Amino acid sequence: MRHGDKQNNLGRKKAHRDALLSNLAAQLITHKRIVTTVAKAKELRKYVEPLITKTKKNENANQISHNHRIVFSYLQNKEAVKELFTIVGPKIGARPGGYTRIIKLGIRPGDNAEKALIELVDFNEVYGVSSTSSAEPAKRTRRGRSTTKKVDAVAPETTTSAISEAEVIEENKGAAVNDDLVKIEGIGPKIAEALNAAGINTFSALAAKSSDEIKAILDAVEGGHFNLADPSTWAQQAQLAADGKWDELNTLQDELKGGKEA
């Protein structure tokens, strides 16, 4: 009986499973992102993150050499070990765990397996550009302060900020509000980013595109991660969303798998 056994054996014996995860980990460290199944990606995360943590233990030369040997015993790949300690390690040094991200990519045609992209968080240029360090919160005290002396000084600043806010509101009145394309069955966050980059930000804009046009946009994305995406029903779903027919959209999506007809 397998009571309490939380490890996913992936349908393999121990030696075969270890070899699979070792090869996947080496490829992830070398290429920074790979596409595999959701089950393998979740097991790979548990396998590779402790190895990445080994790169932080570098107090002396003996410890560094020891950690090199430990990691090599798992990866059995000199190039991957060198990449891990020289490129990956210094970049993730300030991150306290959580070095990988898993993004689901939908269903794989043929065997109906759930695909996923697993990547090293610090090597994603798309998310890394927009991330900014948060400002420190203002310090608060319990001591009461008199505000009567500051009324005259604050009044001009308040007026100026009110004017600037009004100008921003006027500028944004005519701006179009972007729709959440992830609500379309078969579209994940990465595909939504690719469509937004191509100027498709609303359900109406998506509904106006044919499946061939959408496929051409996805094929043009560097890396070719979306070659297996099936946009045949996206325009139909987007039209229902643009018309506000959410009940009909939910009914249609119940009949779909990964954005295509079941």
Secondary structure, 3 states (H helix, E strand, C coil): CCCCCCCCCCCCCHHHHHHHHHHHHHHHHHHCEEEEEHHHHHHHHHHHHHHHHHHHCCCCHHHHHHHHHHHHHHHCCHHHHHHHHHHHHHHCCCCCCCCEEEEEEEECCCCCCEEEEEEEHHHCHHHHHHCCCCCCCCCCCCCCCCCHHHHHHHHHHHHHHHHHHHHHHHHHCCCCCCCCHHHCCCCCHHHHHHHHHCCCCCHHHHHCCCHHHHHHHHHCCCCCCCCCCCCCCHHHHHHHHHCCCHHHHHHHHHCEECCEEC
